[in-house]
Structures are given as structure tokens and as C-alpha cells.
Amino acid sequence: MEMMREELNTNIAALTGRLGTAPRLLARDWFSRHAFFGPSSTNQDTHDLPFQRWYRFKEAFAPRAVVDAISKLERVPRTCIDPFGGSGTTALTTQFLGIRPTTVEVNPFLADLIEAKLQSYEPQSLLSSYSEVLDAVAISTAEPWAMLANAPRTMVAPGVKGRWIYSAEVAERILTYRSAIEALGNPAHVRLFKVLLGSTLIELSNVIISGKGRRYRSGWERRRVHPTQVGRAFQTAFLNALEDVVRFGDRPCRDYSLFRGDARIVLSEADEADFALFSPPYPNSFDYTDIYNIELWMLGYLRTAEDNRKLRTATLRSHVQIKRSFDAGASSPLLDRTMFDLSARRDVMWDKNIPEMVRAYFDDLVVILTTLHDKIVNGGAVMMVVGDSRYAGVSIDVGRILVELANDLGFDLADLSSMRSMRSSAQQGGTYDLDETLVHLTKR
Ligand SMILES: C[S@@+](CC[C@H](N)C(=O)[O-])C[C@H]1O[C@@H](n2cnc3c(N)ncnc32)[C@H](O)[C@@H]1O
């Protein structure tokens, strides 16, 4: 761990050397709070890191992964694109390094989380807005089923078949806070406060989220959440955020571009950039819209079943949980061999569309890489953290397939390096035998 800290410090010193003294020291102070608990492709190091502690985004990589990636480049880029923003790790870290970020995110709650981190605040005015929210909740109540008219019935008691995520009283308090926040006049404050309320929602609920998805807590029927816990959790989240924006508001770069929507479409609106770094969803059938359903409905990002359907079809084709077209033409020698093996095992798969989903997944990434080829300067680098998957014993070597596809699109392979081994699903053995790989390409 001492060696990792030393390496990070050396890289930060090299990357921030060109900045003035104050921004350099601020960046170093932020990175000095970075822990080293797990691989850099996971977020285990960052639960106490300012900004990253606002919301536990399970699929994030650590800021030090961004530092490691940029340190491999010949010179420090001036601009960086991340087409799959998630919790905004790439964009926030590059702001600390004085590099201007552009990012894209399809999930509106996560897009707000990203923008809440990247935007600037006037602390005094934030405090006034907080006090406005408290004044409003003191004299109002909300009607859960009026505000959640089209949400899944399990959201609030009595729920479905005796199971529910919130008691009526807790849902009422959460929604009263939401209404008070939505009534604020400052859109940047609405965004931040909704994100902070969002950060309390799982701890106040009867469910937990794990790598496998959402499930009820054991003994949830006996667990009592008191409505006053809503205000206390929101206050804690607010005080943490206030501390972070006061201490680290003056980042070396405070500018950014955020595109809300499907990267397969909106990435084309981005300006040219020196470098791209991202981690797309993995083709492991993890349905992001479903995992973040509680935040999306409770905070009003989804209001109708149609909103939900649209969001799900705008996400990358990395899962089979919704009915959609898996039409795709992506082809490379290794992808075609993998498709042949997958199709031969279709009968024993838990969903017969898995082979087509896999080709569609690569087809979507070809769209992203084609657009990036247009956006990245000549000789510029594109780095992707990707994870392998396995279905019915057939392994999908995502890194090598992408290298073949990217070669046809005008990228050369600079490096392919393993970041960690991930655990496969119980059906596939449950051992740590799936690779997570950093693919480093350069534009020809
Ligand atoms: C692995 S996560 C990225 C995590 C990010 N590197 C971080 O550290 O927070 C992938 C993200 O891609 C988003 N996503 C999925 N499909 C998308 C699409 N079509 N356009 C833009 N974002 C998409 C998901 O919502 C998710 O937030």
C-alpha cells in the first residue's frame, strides 16, 4: 500500500506540475484522501473521498484509475471525453488535474449526480436554499400515491404480496422533501439536493443493492424506519456535500460539457478532444435501469411506464431483460467464432436471445468507437476498461474482440493489460476467472 501511495503521489506531481501552486496543492489534498482498499477498477477506495462519498455508485472505477491511465500518455491532455459517465469519476478527476472534461450519461439521476459534482456553488446561497427546504417541509405533506401514480406498486406499503420498499410514512417524508427541493428557484441547487436525497434512499428502504441486483434485507419485516430518519439522513448528506464544495470548489478546471442521453446518438455533438477514457456497461446482463429504479421513481425522473421503457431502450444493449431489437452487423474473426460457440449452446442458456445480445453489444461499441475516431485528435488515445463475460461455458473475450473491431475503424493497439479478475456467476462456477482489461488504443 505504501508503494501504491508513493506511485500515486509521483503521478499526481507529474500531472499537476504545470498548474499554479494553489490548484496544484488543492489537487494533491484531494488525492491524499484517496484510500487503497481494492483494485483501481472498483470504487472500494473512495467511500470517504470528497464528492465520491455523496453516492455509492457500485460500478465506478477509482480516481486513481484515471491518474494511472493519463500517466501512460506521452503528454498531459487538455481535454478528455467519457461517453459512459456513471458517477462522473473521469470528469471529476480530470477537473482536479486541470483537464477539461466532456461526458455523456443516459440515466437522468446519474447525469444529475455528475453535474452536481462538476458544477460550482456559492456556499452562502446553498445554505439559504437548505434552510428554504427545511422551512417548506416543516409545513407541508405529500401524497405518495398521487406523486408515484405510475410507479411499481411495491414502492410503498401495502405493496404487492406483503412486500414493500417504504412504509407510507417514510415515503410521505421523502416525497415532502422532494417537493420542497423541486420548488427551489436555483436549478443547480435542485440538482444537488435531489442527488443528496437520492443518496439516502437505499438506507431508508427495505432493500439492499449488491453486484447481483436488488433484494429485500433479511428481517426487513421487523426493521422499523422512523420518518424522522429522512431529515437526519438528508442533513448528513448535505453537510458532507457542503464541506466538499467549500474545500474543493476551486478545482484547477471548473468547466465541463455534459450530454444527457444515449451516447450512441449524442456523442456526435461533442467537441474534438485529446483523449477518451471510459468503462462501458459489461455484457453481463446487468440492467442499470432496474438497479436505479428506486432513485428514478422516488425522485420523479420517471413518471410514466413510457419514460421507463424509453430509458431502458436508450441504454447499451448489454442485457436481455427487455424486449428490443438485437439487430447487429458487427463482425471480427474472434467475435464470429464466439458467436458460433454461443449459438451452439443456445438451448442451455437462461435466455435464448443471449447470443444476439452479445453481437448487438459489440455493434453498439462500434458506433461509440466510430464517433470517437471522429472526435479524437490524430495520434490521440482511447482507453477503455472492459470486463469479460461467460454464458453456458462460452467465454467472451471483450478486450480482444474490441481490439479487432477497433483496428478496422482506424485504431492501433498500444496496450492490453489486465486490471483484476472478477467473479463469474454461480452457474458459471462462481470463481474469480473473468478478466477486467484496460484496452489502450491510438488513433491512426
Ligand atoms: C460502468 S458505468 C460507468 C462508471 C464510471 N466509469 C464511473 O466511474 O462512475 C457505465 C454507465 O454507462 C451508462 N450507460 C449505459 N448505456 C448508455 C448509453 N447508451 N449512453 C450513455 N450512457 C450509458 C450507465 O447508465 C452507467 O452509468
The ligand as an ORCA input file, in Angstrom:
! r2SCAN-3c Opt
* xyz 0 1
  C     -19.688      1.071    -15.846
  S     -20.683      2.505    -15.695
  C     -19.513      3.801    -15.778
  C     -18.867      4.094    -14.451
  C     -17.942      5.274    -14.453
  N     -16.683      4.965    -15.111
  C     -17.681      5.728    -13.025
  O     -16.550      5.612    -12.548
  O     -18.630      6.157    -12.357
  C     -21.489      2.585    -17.235
  C     -22.500      3.727    -17.351
  O     -22.962      3.784    -18.699
  C     -24.285      4.261    -18.661
  N     -24.914      3.937    -19.969
  C     -25.481      2.791    -20.379
  N     -25.922      2.912    -21.629
  C     -25.621      4.166    -22.042
  C     -25.819      4.879    -23.252
  N     -26.423      4.337    -24.302
  N     -25.369      6.166    -23.311
  C     -24.747      6.747    -22.256
  N     -24.550      6.108    -21.065
  C     -24.967      4.836    -20.970
  C     -24.906      3.552    -17.469
  O     -26.062      4.261    -17.026
  C     -23.750      3.610    -16.479
  O     -23.859      4.739    -15.667
*
